[in-house]
Each structure stands twice: as structure tokens, then as C-alpha cells.
Amino acid sequence: MKAKLFVAIVLSLLLAPAATNENIFTDKETVEKTAAETADGHFIVQWEKSYGTLWWWSARYEGPQPVGDCDGDGKNELLIGGRDPFMRVMKYDESRNTYYEAARIIDPVFGIGYGIWLHIGDEWFRMPQPFGSATGFFIGDADNDGKNEIGVAWGRHFSAFKWSGHRYKLLGRYIIIGKDEGGTTLDCIVGDCDGDGKNEVVVTGEYQKQHSLVVLEWNGNEFVKEAEWGYDSIYFPWIADVDNDGKNEIIVGHGRELVVLKWNGQDFESHVIDEFDYQVFGCVAKDSNGDGINEIHVTFWYPRLCIYRWNGSEYEKIFDITWEGEEATIEAIDVGDVDGDGKAEVAVGTNYVHILEWNGNGYDEEYLINNTYGLLAVTCVGDFDNDGLQEINAGAVGVSDGEEYKAWIFKYVE
């Protein structure tokens, strides 16, 4: 009991000061560039940072769209989130050749945070807190004004922030569940999922009384619910045209099923593509074999990657690999040209980062980054340093006792 009470007191002390501040914290402190190479010598550690050893604070989470220009300066930023209540906005400093935290965003809403449970005597009591973790996040145009915002799923609600020229100001908020309801948000993504030419926000999660997928739209003043679907847990959804009909679909792991959702004008029609013995986590739909059609890349609560493509009449599996003895792949999946050869690679994380390239008939492992460790929730691809080439961001959501929860950025060098 004393140990649990100590944790509760520490959490209260850490979170209480932040509740009195506005939505933004600035931090210009940087971490020096490192030059540790991988075994094959093709990738270097361009940047790394430890977030500590506390499982309830230090673990890193992934967001479906963490890269983009969110402050209107014409350069990309990178979002890093996790179990703490901060949405970190990272920028690259060209003069110092490193990354720094340009901002920390929070969105306190008292009573609908995760809360802290106290065990006093024979009873458990929930002490309400204003904070949830940044369970999922994106950079994209959520209000259809032609400029990107930052969207965050915080645990019980979604909010979007717009750069004012001085800080990230709250644009709007949508509460998914109240303080007395069970469940949590898991992710959010932005895109046109109903074919109306405007972006919607898709928020997913796992709830006791609510649908696990909620579609929000900005009506000019606030976010309102347009549609909802599903009851099983949904992590890391995607929005893309995966059947080559010119309209986007939503791709989700609905519990242990891989599902494609098509909007019919009134609601979503669901098509189960495959079923598994474990939770489906990550779904990324991008063209990884150069055929002009987005393939569906799927990861799991298991060290496995499956890839599907539309063959004109149905979705067929074109690749399936399991890395026995390694950590689960969960949400650690993305696609992009990470070595500058003009071809897309598939980057997927276990406790290592596997980089695969299409060989004309299947996918070969082209590189293995083994600087990483732990359960890598984060493996995303993007041009973080704005040099026209793409890098890989990785981060751990699970480590062994005493190990640090780290984040890395890897860059390909000739």
C-alpha cells in the first residue's frame, strides 16, 4: 500500500504545477548529435534521447502522422508523445546539426484524465486528474483551412492546436468519454474518409460504452461527430485509397481482424480482410512495391508483418514474415525511401528496425538497424531535418527493468 501511495503522491506533485500553465511549454535544451553506426555502416544515429526509466512516465507512443509543417515555416516538425502528458514538438537546428524541443503542448481537462487510484485501508479511491497521455497524434489540416494543425488523442478526449505565430493555441476539443466511463483513446488520424473533398478526423480507442471508432468534422466552430463504428479495440488506423477506386477507405485492426471500411454515403460498410490469433495493431497503406496502388502493411501484438494488395477483385496477401524471438511489432510500421535510392522501403520495428525492399516478387531485408532495444512502438519515416531525404524515428514503449526509455533518429549515409 505504501508503495502505491508513494507513486500516487509523486504523480500528483509532477502533474500539479503543469495544470496552472497555458497550453504550451518551451524548452530549447538540445541533445548532442551522436555518430554511432549500425553493423552494416549505412545508418548513423543522428539523434537520441533518454526519457527516463519510469514505465508510467517515460514510455514512448506512436502517432499515425507525426511529421509535417505545423507552424507554417515551410519546414517539417516531428511529434514525440508518450505516457507523460506532453505532446513534444521537435525541430531541427541546422546551425547545431541537432534536434530540440520547440514546444510541449498539454490539454488539461479536470476530471477526465486517467486519474490516480489510492488504496486506503480496504478501499480504492480514484483521485481525478486533468491529464491524459498523448496516445495518438497527427500533423494535418483538421479544419480544412489549408494549414496544418496538431491533433492529439489524450486518453478520454481529442483536441487540435493551431500555431498562432507565438504558440500552439487550442482550436477545438471533443470529449469521447466522461470521467466515470471506462476506456481510453488509442490513436487519431486526419484525411478525407467519406469522399466529400474535406478532411475528417478519425479517433479510435477501446471503450466500455462507446464505439471504438469516431469520425469528427470541423463545422467552423467546433468538432462534431459525423459517424461511428466498431466495438473492439482499434489501434493505429489509416486513411488511403486501397482498392484503386479513387476514394479513400479507412483501414483498421478491429480486435483480431483486419478490416477495410468504405463510406456508402450514410455509414461505413465493413470488409474483413483477414483474421488472426492476436491483436492487430498498426495499419499503414502506402505504395511499397511501385505498382501505383497502396498496399496495406499490418503489424501485431506478435513479431510479425503482413502485407496485402488489391488485385482488382479482392485483397490478397503478398508477404508474411515473423521474427521469432524478437519483440512484437505493434505500431512500429511505416513506408518511405529511407536510403535515397528512389524506391520505397518498409520500416518495421521489433526490438530492432527491419528495413525491407520490394525485389519484384517479394520483400527482401535490405538493412537491419540494431542500435535499438526494447519494445519499439515507434518506427516512423519522414524528412525530419528538411534536407530532402527521409530519416527513421524509433522509440521504445517497453524495456527491461532498469533500462532507459529511449528515442532515436537514424539517417542513411553513403
N, C-alpha and C positions, 0 to 999 in steps of 0.2 A: 504494500500500500504506500509506504513512504517513497519508494522509487517512482511510482506512478504520480504521486502528488508532486514530487520534485520536478518531473517533466512538465506537469501542468503549470507549475509556477514559472519555470523557465520560459515556456511558450508565452505565457501572459506578459512577462517582462519584455520579451523580444518584440512582441506584436503591439503592445500598448502604445509606445511612442509614435509608431507609424500612423496610428489612427487619427492623430491630431494634424497631420500634414495634408497637403493637397495631393493631386493625383500623380505627381512626378517627384522623383529624387534624382539628382545629378551626381555623377561620380566619374571623374576624369582619371582615376587611377588606372594604370595600364600594367600589363604583364609583359615582361621582356620576351622577345622573339627567341625561339629555340631552333636548333638545326639538326635534331636527331633524325637520322634517316631510317627507313624501313629496310628489311633484309634485302629487297631487290634494288634498293637505291633510287627508285623512281619517284617516291613521295617523301617530302620532308614534313616535319611538324612545324607549321608556320606560326602556330599559337597554341597555348594550352593554359588551362587554369584549374585549380582545385577549388571546389565549393565546400569542402569540409568532409567530415566523417559521420554526420548525423543523418540517419535514414529518414527522419521526419522533417528534415530541412534541406539537406544537401543534394538529394537525388535530382537528376535532370529529366525533363519530359520533352517529347517531340511535338511539333505542330505541323500540320499538312503543308502550309505555305509560309515558311518563316523568313523568306528572302524577298526583298523588294525595296523600292524607294518610298519610305513612309513619311519623309519630311520635305519632299518637293525640291531637293537639291540636285536631282538628276543622278544620284548615286545610290547604290543599294545599301540597305542596312540588314542586319541579321538579328533575329529574335532568339533569345535563350530563356527558357522557362523551367520550372521545376516545382518541388514541393514547398518551397518558401512562397510568400505572397507577392513576389516581384515578377513583373514582365520586363526583362532586361533588353534594351535596345543597344546593339553593338555597332560601332562604326570603325572603319579602317582609317588610321592616321598614316598618310603617305610619307610624311616627313620623318616619322619614327619607325616606319615599317612594322606596325603592330596594331592590334585592336584595342578599343577601350569602350567602357560602358558610357554611352552618351546620355542614357536616361534609365530610370527604373520607374515603371508605372505600377500603381496599385489601384484597386477599386473597392474600398471598404463599404460594405452594406451590413450594418449591425443586425445580428440575429440569423443571417443566412449563410454565414461562413461554416466551416467544418465543425467548429466548436471543440471544446475540450471536456472530456469526461473525467470527473473526480470520483474516486472511490472513498467514501467517508463512512466508517462503520461497516454496516452490511448493505448500504445503499449506494447506487451510482447516480450522479447528478451531472447534467450537461450544462456547462458554462458557455453561453453563446459568445461567439467571436465574430468580428466583422469581416474576416478574411477567408478566402478560399485560394487554393493554388491555381496557377496558370496551367490547367490540364491540357488545353489545346489552344492554338493561336494561328493567326494569319496576317499577312500584309496584302491588302487588296482593296478594291473600290467597293465598299459596302453600301454607300449611299448614292452611287451612280452619278457623281458629280465630276468624274474624270480624274479624280485624285485618290490616291491610296490612303486608307486608314489602317490602324492596327485593331484587329478583333481578337478578343480573348474569352475563352470559356473558363470561368473561375471556380467551378465546383457546384454552384447552385444557380448561377446566372451567367448571361453573356453580356459583354459591353464592348463598345467600339470607341476608339480615340482618334482625334484628328489633330494634326500639327497646326498650332496657331501662329507659328513664327517664333514663339518663345518656349512653348511647352506642348505636351500632348494633352489636349483637353477632351473631357468626356463628351462624346457625340450623343450616345444613347445607350440604354440598358434594357435588357429583357430578363425578368426573373423566371426561371424554369420551374423550380420547386421552392416551397416555403421552408421555414425553419423546422417545422415538425414533420416534414416528409422525408422518407429515406431515399438515398440515391446520390448520384454525382454526375456532373457533366464529364465527358471524356475528350471531346475534340470539337473543332469548328473549322469550316472551310467556306470560301466565298466563290460564287460563279453563277452562271445562268443555268439553272436546273429545270426550268419549266418552258424554255423556248420563247420567252417574251422579249428577248433582247436586252433584259436588265438583269443585273446580278441579284441573287438572293444569298442569304447566309444560312448554312446548314449547321445546326448544333446537334451533336449526338451525345449519348450517355447511357446510364443504366439507372432506372428509377423504379420505385415500387408501384406508383400510381399513374405515371405519365408515360407517353410514348417515348421510345428511345431515340427517335429522330424528329427534330422540329425544324421546319423551314420558316425563316423570318424574312421579311422585306421592309425596307425603309419607305415610309409613306410621306416623307418630307418633314415630319416632326418627331417620329418615334419608330421603333421596330415593332411590327405586328406579326402575328402568326398567320402564315398562308396555308400551311399543310403540316401533317404529322403522320408518322408511320412507325410500326415495329414495337416490340416489347422486350426482346432480348438485348443484351449489351452490344453496343456498337462503338468500336474504337476506330479512329483514323479513316474517315470516309474520303471519297474522291469525287470530283465532278469533271466529266470529259465525255466526248463522243466516242463510244467504244464499239458501236455497231455500224459506223460509217454511213449514217443516215443524215448527217448534217446537224443533228440536235444532240445536246448533252444528255447524259444519263448520270445518276448517282450510283456509285459502286460502294458497297458496304460489306463488312463482315458482320452478319447478324447472328450473334452467338457462334455456333459452329458451322454456319452456312455462308457461302459466298453468294451475294445477291446483287443483281442489277435492277435498279428502279427506273422506270420510264413514266414520265408525266403524260397523262391522257387528256389533259385539259381540265380535269376536276380533281383527280387524285393520282397516286402512284400505283402502277402495275408492277408487281414484283416477279422476277425471274430468277429462280435458284440455279446457279451455275454449277456448284459443287458442294459436297458436304464432307466434314472432317470429324476426327475424334477429339478435337481440341479447339479452343477459341481462335477464331480468325481475328487478327489484329490490324495489320496495315494493308491498305489498298491504294496503289498508285497506278494511274493509267496514263502512260506516255508511250511514244513510238520508240521502242528499243531495238528493233530489227530493220529499220529503214524502209518498211513497206508502205508508209504513209497512213497506217492505221494504228490507233493507240492500243497497245497491249495492256492487259491487266496483270499487275505484279502483286502477289499476295504473300503476306508473312503471318506468323502464327505464334501461339504460346508453345513453341517447339522450334528446334533449329532447322527450319525448312523454308524453302522458297518455291512457289509455283507461279507459272506464267501462262496466261490464256490469251487467245486472239479470236476475233470474229472471222469466220471463213466464208461468210456470205449467207449462211443459213443457221449457224449455231456457234457457240463459243467452244473452242477446242483447247485442250491443254497441250502446250508445245514444249514445256520444260518443267522439270520437277527434281529438286535436289534437297538432300538432307545432310547436314554437317553433324554427324554423330559425335557425341561427347562435348559439343560446344553449347553455349547459352542459346536460349530461344531468340528468334528473330524479332518478335513482337512488332514494334512500329518502325524498326530501323531499315527503311527501304526508300530509295529514290533512283531516278534515272537522269543522266546527263553526260555530256562529253567532258570527262574529268582529266583526260590526258592530252587534249588538244589535237587529236588525230582526225577530227571531223566526224567521228562516229559516236553514237550514244553508248554509254556503258550503264550497267545495272550495279548500283552500290547497295549492299545489304550487310547489316551488322548482326553478329552474334556476340561473342566477346572480342572477335576480330572483325575487320571490314573486308568483305569479299567483293571484288570488282570483276564483273563478267561482261563479255562482249559477244555479240552475235557472229557466228562463223559461217553463216549461210544455211546451216541445218539445225543448229542448236547454239547454246551459250557455253563458251569456254571461260575459265577463270584466268583473267589476264594479269591481275595483281592481287596480292594479299597484304593488307596493312596490319601488322602485328604489334604496333605500339600501344594498342588499346587493351583494356581489360574490363571485366565486369559485364553486366547485362546491358547492352547498348540499346537504349530506347531511341537514341538519336543517331540517324545516319542520313543527312540531307545534303543536297548538291545545289550549288549556286555560285555566282560571281560575288564573293563577299568583299574582295579588295578592289573591285572595279577596274581590273586590268584586261578585261575581255575574255579571261579564261575562268573556268569553273573550279571551285575547291570543294572539299568534303568536310562537313562539320559532324563530329561524333560526340556522344555523351552517354554517361552511364546512369541508369536508374536503379541498379542493384550492384553491390560489391560485397566482398567478404569482410568479416569483422576487422576493423582497424584500417581498412583501405579507404582512400580518399575518393569521393565522387568527382570525377574529372570531366572536362570538356576539351576537345581538341579541334583544330582546323588543319587539314592536310592539303598540301599543294604539290602538284606534279612538277618536277624539274627534269630537264634534259640531262 
